Amino acid sequence: MAFLSEAAVEEALLDQLRGLGYRIEREEDIGPDGPRPARESHDEVVLRKRFEDAVARLNPGLPLEARQDAVRRVMQSELPSLLEENRRLHRLMTEGVDVEYYADDGVLTAGKARLIDFDDPANNDWLAVNQFVVINGQYQRRPDV
């Protein structure tokens, strides 16, 4: 029986994701200490600028304030249980984020901000990060992908 190293499994996964159209980045390049930082510190898990750009791209008809509200609602935990919070985020990703905004005619309008384009997956920002470091207080984690 052949032994597969953890690095070989990780590289195989990255190759598969690359083949599916994912952009592959390395923590050492886009981490807070890298040459092209995508976040300010290791305790930031969401790449906020990419997320805001994606929400804007997927929701061009929504005003800036509605898009900002959608981003805030996703980024801010609302439920005490991790399981409940994961269900809430799953619902937002699959159904969209309910937003209210004033239309051009001044009428308060309800809408949905999409987080994922299920109709045209090429519109999404597919990214996998190799060795993504997360540090929160004394805890440090580094998911392989």
C-alpha positions in Angstrom: 0.0 0.0 0.0 1.5 3.3 -1.1 1.7 6.1 1.5 0.3 9.5 0.5 1.8 12.4 2.4 -0.4 15.2 3.6 1.3 17.5 1.2 0.5 15.2 -1.8 -3.2 15.1 -0.8 -3.2 18.9 -0.4 -1.6 19.4 -3.8 -4.1 17.0 -5.4 -7.0 18.9 -4.0 -5.6 22.2 -5.2 -5.1 20.8 -8.7 -8.7 19.6 -8.7 -10.0 23.0 -7.6 -7.8 24.7 -10.2 -9.3 22.4 -12.8 -12.8 23.5 -11.7 -11.9 27.2 -12.3 -10.8 28.2 -8.8 -8.0 30.7 -8.4 -5.4 29.4 -6.1 -3.5 31.7 -3.7 -1.0 31.0 -0.9 -1.2 32.4 2.6 2.4 33.6 2.3 1.4 35.8 -0.7 -2.0 37.2 0.4 -1.7 36.9 4.2 -1.3 40.1 6.3 2.5 39.8 6.1 2.6 38.9 2.4 3.5 41.0 -0.6 -0.2 41.3 -1.7 -2.2 41.3 1.6 -5.9 40.5 1.3 -6.6 41.1 4.9 -5.2 43.3 7.7 -4.7 40.7 10.3 -4.7 36.9 10.9 -7.9 37.1 12.9 -9.9 38.2 9.8 -11.3 35.1 8.2 -13.4 36.7 5.5 -11.4 38.5 2.7 -13.7 41.6 3.1 -12.6 43.5 0.0 -13.2 40.5 -2.3 -16.5 39.8 -0.6 -17.6 43.5 -1.0 -16.6 43.4 -4.6 -18.5 40.2 -5.2 -21.7 41.5 -3.6 -21.4 44.7 -5.8 -20.8 42.6 -8.9 -23.7 40.2 -8.2 -26.2 43.0 -7.2 -25.6 46.0 -9.6 -29.2 47.1 -9.2 -29.0 47.6 -5.5 -27.8 50.9 -4.0 -24.5 51.0 -2.2 -26.2 51.2 1.2 -28.2 48.0 0.6 -25.1 46.2 -0.5 -23.2 47.4 2.6 -26.1 46.3 4.8 -26.0 42.8 3.2 -22.2 42.6 3.9 -22.6 43.7 7.5 -25.4 41.2 8.1 -23.2 38.4 6.8 -20.1 39.5 8.7 -21.8 40.0 12.1 -22.7 36.9 14.1 -26.3 37.0 15.3 -26.9 33.7 17.0 -25.2 32.3 20.1 -24.9 28.7 18.9 -22.3 27.8 16.3 -24.8 25.4 14.7 -27.6 28.0 14.5 -25.1 30.6 13.1 -23.9 28.2 10.4 -27.6 27.5 9.4 -28.2 31.3 9.3 -25.2 31.8 7.0 -26.2 28.9 4.8 -29.6 30.4 4.4 -28.1 33.8 3.5 -25.8 32.1 0.9 -28.6 30.0 -0.7 -31.5 32.4 -0.5 -29.9 35.8 -0.4 -29.9 38.6 2.2 -33.1 40.6 2.7 -32.4 44.3 2.4 -34.4 47.4 2.5 -33.6 50.7 0.7 -35.1 53.8 -0.7 -35.7 53.6 -4.4 -35.1 56.6 -6.7 -38.7 57.7 -6.2 -38.2 57.8 -2.4 -40.3 54.7 -1.7 -39.0 52.2 0.9 -38.3 49.0 -1.1 -37.5 45.5 -0.1 -35.0 43.3 -2.1 -32.5 40.5 -1.9 -28.8 40.8 -2.2 -27.4 37.6 -3.8 -24.2 36.2 -2.4 -23.8 33.5 -5.0 -24.8 33.4 -8.6 -26.4 29.9 -9.0 -27.6 30.7 -12.6 -24.1 31.6 -13.9 -21.4 30.1 -11.7 -18.7 31.9 -13.7 -19.9 35.2 -12.1 -18.7 34.0 -8.7 -15.2 34.6 -7.2 -13.9 31.1 -6.7 -10.8 31.1 -4.5 -8.9 28.5 -2.6 -6.1 29.6 -0.2 -3.3 27.2 0.6 -2.3 27.2 4.3 -4.7 30.0 5.4 -3.5 31.0 8.9 -6.1 32.1 11.5 -5.0 33.5 14.9 -7.5 34.5 17.5 -6.0 35.3 20.9 -3.9 32.3 21.9 -5.5 30.0 19.4 -3.9 29.4 16.0 -5.3 27.3 13.2 -4.0 26.7 9.7 -6.4 24.8 7.4 -4.5 23.2 4.5 -6.9 24.6 1.9 
